[in-house]
Amino acid sequence: MKRVNCSQESAVAAAVRAGDLDGALTSHVARCEECREIVQTAGWMQSLARDVQSDKAFPSASLLWWKTQLSEKQLKTEKAQNLFEWMEILSVTVITLGVMGWAVWKWFTIQAAFERIVGPAEPWLNGYSIPGLFLPLAAILCLVALAYPIFVDD
């Protein structure tokens, strides 16, 4: 595409900058596309300059820097807090499983100690002497341990 330069281009640009577009130049701008683009571009740039001057003052750079640093620290804190919450869930689950495993492993010892304290075994106690009944109880306690941090508000 070949660009055609207008002989009046510099005069139109100077008149637009000065804000004094006389009759001869106005009629030339109506006929010449190059000069019309100069007038449109200059008008757009002048309105942009007015908008920037009329806007409120920009915040200080130190305030923007401080807000950015604060935002980064908050993000790091949230990541660390999420990690600690998952570690809490994991530790409660492991401790619950450990206690339940120990109780299943030592059930007969626990039952004997209970009988020494309470007295002879009652019929209801004999019904719970199978260590396999601890597995559903262990599963329920693990679910409670997992759900506890989710439902508790900080």
DRENDO-1510 file (C-alpha; in Angstrom, 1 decimal, always signed):
<recs>
REC; n; res; u; v; w
REC; 1; MET; +0.0; +0.0; +0.0 .
REC; 2; LYS; +1.4; +3.3; -1.1 .
REC; 3; ARG; +1.0; +6.2; +1.3 .
REC; 4; VAL; +0.3; +9.6; -0.3 .
REC; 5; ASN; +1.6; +12.7; +1.6 .
REC; 6; CYS; -0.5; +15.8; +1.5 .
REC; 7; SER; +1.2; +19.2; +1.1 .
REC; 8; GLN; -1.1; +20.7; +3.7 .
REC; 9; GLU; -0.5; +18.0; +6.3 .
REC; 10; SER; +2.0; +20.0; +8.5 .
REC; 11; ALA; -0.2; +23.1; +8.3 .
REC; 12; VAL; -3.3; +21.1; +9.4 .
REC; 13; ALA; -1.3; +19.5; +12.3 .
REC; 14; ALA; +0.0; +22.9; +13.5 .
REC; 15; ALA; -3.5; +24.4; +13.3 .
REC; 16; VAL; -5.1; +21.5; +15.3 .
REC; 17; ARG; -2.4; +21.8; +18.0 .
REC; 18; ALA; -3.0; +25.5; +18.2 .
REC; 19; GLY; -6.8; +25.0; +18.2 .
REC; 20; ASP; -7.2; +27.4; +15.3 .
REC; 21; LEU; -8.5; +25.6; +12.2 .
REC; 22; ASP; -9.5; +28.4; +9.7 .
REC; 23; GLY; -12.0; +28.1; +6.8 .
REC; 24; ALA; -9.5; +27.2; +4.0 .
REC; 25; LEU; -8.0; +24.4; +6.1 .
REC; 26; THR; -11.5; +23.2; +7.2 .
REC; 27; SER; -12.6; +22.8; +3.6 .
REC; 28; HIS; -9.3; +21.0; +2.7 .
REC; 29; VAL; -9.8; +18.6; +5.7 .
REC; 30; ALA; -13.3; +17.8; +4.3 .
REC; 31; ARG; -11.7; +16.7; +1.0 .
REC; 32; CYS; -8.4; +15.1; +2.1 .
REC; 33; GLU; -8.5; +11.8; +4.0 .
REC; 34; GLU; -5.0; +12.1; +5.4 .
REC; 35; CYS; -5.7; +15.5; +7.0 .
REC; 36; ARG; -9.0; +14.2; +8.3 .
REC; 37; GLU; -7.2; +11.4; +10.1 .
REC; 38; ILE; -4.8; +13.9; +11.6 .
REC; 39; VAL; -7.7; +16.0; +12.9 .
REC; 40; GLN; -9.5; +12.9; +14.3 .
REC; 41; THR; -6.3; +11.6; +16.0 .
REC; 42; ALA; -5.4; +15.0; +17.4 .
REC; 43; GLY; -8.9; +15.4; +18.8 .
REC; 44; TRP; -8.8; +11.9; +20.4 .
REC; 45; MET; -5.4; +12.6; +21.9 .
REC; 46; GLN; -6.5; +16.0; +23.3 .
REC; 47; SER; -9.6; +14.4; +24.9 .
REC; 48; LEU; -7.4; +11.7; +26.4 .
REC; 49; ALA; -5.1; +14.3; +27.9 .
REC; 50; ARG; -8.1; +16.2; +29.4 .
REC; 51; ASP; -9.4; +12.9; +30.9 .
REC; 52; VAL; -6.0; +12.2; +32.5 .
REC; 53; GLN; -5.7; +15.7; +33.9 .
REC; 54; SER; -9.2; +15.6; +35.4 .
REC; 55; ASP; -8.9; +12.2; +37.0 .
REC; 56; LYS; -8.2; +11.9; +40.7 .
REC; 57; ALA; -4.6; +11.7; +41.8 .
REC; 58; PHE; -3.0; +8.3; +41.5 .
REC; 59; PRO; -2.1; +6.5; +44.7 .
REC; 60; SER; +1.4; +6.8; +45.9 .
REC; 61; ALA; +3.9; +4.1; +44.7 .
REC; 62; SER; +4.8; +3.2; +48.3 .
REC; 63; LEU; +1.1; +2.5; +49.1 .
REC; 64; LEU; +0.8; +0.2; +46.0 .
REC; 65; TRP; +4.0; -1.5; +47.0 .
REC; 66; TRP; +2.8; -2.0; +50.6 .
REC; 67; LYS; -0.6; -3.4; +49.4 .
REC; 68; THR; +1.2; -5.8; +47.0 .
REC; 69; GLN; +3.5; -7.1; +49.8 .
REC; 70; LEU; +0.5; -7.5; +52.1 .
REC; 71; SER; -1.4; -9.5; +49.5 .
REC; 72; GLU; +1.6; -11.8; +49.0 .
REC; 73; LYS; +1.9; -12.4; +52.7 .
REC; 74; GLN; -1.8; -13.2; +53.0 .
REC; 75; LEU; -1.5; -15.7; +50.2 .
REC; 76; LYS; +1.4; -17.4; +51.8 .
REC; 77; THR; -0.5; -17.5; +55.1 .
REC; 78; GLU; -3.5; -19.0; +53.5 .
REC; 79; LYS; -1.4; -21.7; +51.9 .
REC; 80; ALA; +0.3; -22.6; +55.2 .
REC; 81; GLN; -3.1; -22.6; +57.0 .
REC; 82; ASN; -4.5; -25.0; +54.4 .
REC; 83; LEU; -1.5; -27.3; +54.9 .
REC; 84; PHE; -2.0; -27.2; +58.7 .
REC; 85; GLU; -5.7; -28.1; +58.4 .
REC; 86; TRP; -4.9; -31.1; +56.3 .
REC; 87; MET; -2.2; -32.2; +58.7 .
REC; 88; GLU; -4.8; -31.8; +61.6 .
REC; 89; ILE; -7.2; -34.1; +59.7 .
REC; 90; LEU; -4.5; -36.6; +59.0 .
REC; 91; SER; -3.2; -36.7; +62.6 .
REC; 92; VAL; -6.6; -37.1; +64.1 .
REC; 93; THR; -7.3; -40.0; +61.7 .
REC; 94; VAL; -4.0; -41.7; +62.4 .
REC; 95; ILE; -4.5; -41.3; +66.2 .
REC; 96; THR; -8.0; -42.6; +66.1 .
REC; 97; LEU; -7.0; -45.6; +64.0 .
REC; 98; GLY; -4.1; -46.2; +66.3 .
REC; 99; VAL; -6.2; -46.2; +69.5 .
REC; 100; MET; -8.9; -48.4; +67.9 .
REC; 101; GLY; -6.2; -50.8; +66.6 .
REC; 102; TRP; -4.7; -50.9; +70.1 .
REC; 103; ALA; -8.1; -51.6; +71.6 .
REC; 104; VAL; -8.8; -54.4; +69.2 .
REC; 105; TRP; -5.4; -55.9; +69.8 .
REC; 106; LYS; -5.7; -55.7; +73.6 .
REC; 107; TRP; -9.5; -56.3; +73.8 .
REC; 108; PHE; -9.2; -59.4; +76.0 .
REC; 109; THR; -6.9; -57.6; +78.4 .
REC; 110; ILE; -9.3; -54.6; +78.5 .
REC; 111; GLN; -12.2; -57.0; +79.1 .
REC; 112; ALA; -10.4; -58.8; +82.0 .
REC; 113; ALA; -9.5; -55.5; +83.6 .
REC; 114; PHE; -13.1; -54.3; +83.3 .
REC; 115; GLU; -14.4; -57.6; +84.9 .
REC; 116; ARG; -12.0; -57.1; +87.8 .
REC; 117; ILE; -13.3; -53.5; +88.3 .
REC; 118; VAL; -17.0; -54.1; +87.7 .
REC; 119; GLY; -17.3; -57.8; +88.7 .
REC; 120; PRO; -18.3; -60.8; +86.8 .
REC; 121; ALA; -19.2; -60.4; +83.2 .
REC; 122; GLU; -22.7; -59.4; +82.5 .
REC; 123; PRO; -24.6; -60.9; +79.5 .
REC; 124; TRP; -24.3; -57.6; +77.7 .
REC; 125; LEU; -20.6; -57.6; +78.1 .
REC; 126; ASN; -20.2; -61.0; +76.6 .
REC; 127; GLY; -22.1; -59.8; +73.5 .
REC; 128; TYR; -19.3; -57.3; +72.9 .
REC; 129; SER; -16.4; -59.6; +73.4 .
REC; 130; ILE; -15.7; -60.1; +69.7 .
REC; 131; PRO; -13.0; -57.7; +68.6 .
REC; 132; GLY; -14.5; -57.6; +65.0 .
REC; 133; LEU; -17.3; -55.3; +66.3 .
REC; 134; PHE; -14.7; -52.6; +66.8 .
REC; 135; LEU; -14.1; -52.2; +63.0 .
REC; 136; PRO; -17.5; -50.5; +62.4 .
REC; 137; LEU; -16.9; -48.3; +65.4 .
REC; 138; ALA; -13.4; -47.5; +64.2 .
REC; 139; ALA; -14.8; -46.5; +60.8 .
REC; 140; ILE; -17.4; -44.2; +62.4 .
REC; 141; LEU; -14.8; -42.6; +64.6 .
REC; 142; CYS; -12.5; -42.0; +61.6 .
REC; 143; LEU; -15.4; -40.4; +59.7 .
REC; 144; VAL; -16.1; -38.1; +62.6 .
REC; 145; ALA; -12.4; -37.3; +62.9 .
REC; 146; LEU; -12.3; -36.4; +59.2 .
REC; 147; ALA; -15.5; -34.4; +59.3 .
REC; 148; TYR; -14.6; -32.5; +62.5 .
REC; 149; PRO; -12.3; -29.9; +61.0 .
REC; 150; ILE; -14.7; -29.4; +58.1 .
REC; 151; PHE; -17.7; -28.5; +60.2 .
REC; 152; VAL; -15.9; -26.5; +62.9 .
REC; 153; ASP; -15.8; -22.8; +62.2 .
REC; 154; ASP; -12.7; -20.9; +63.2 .
</recs>
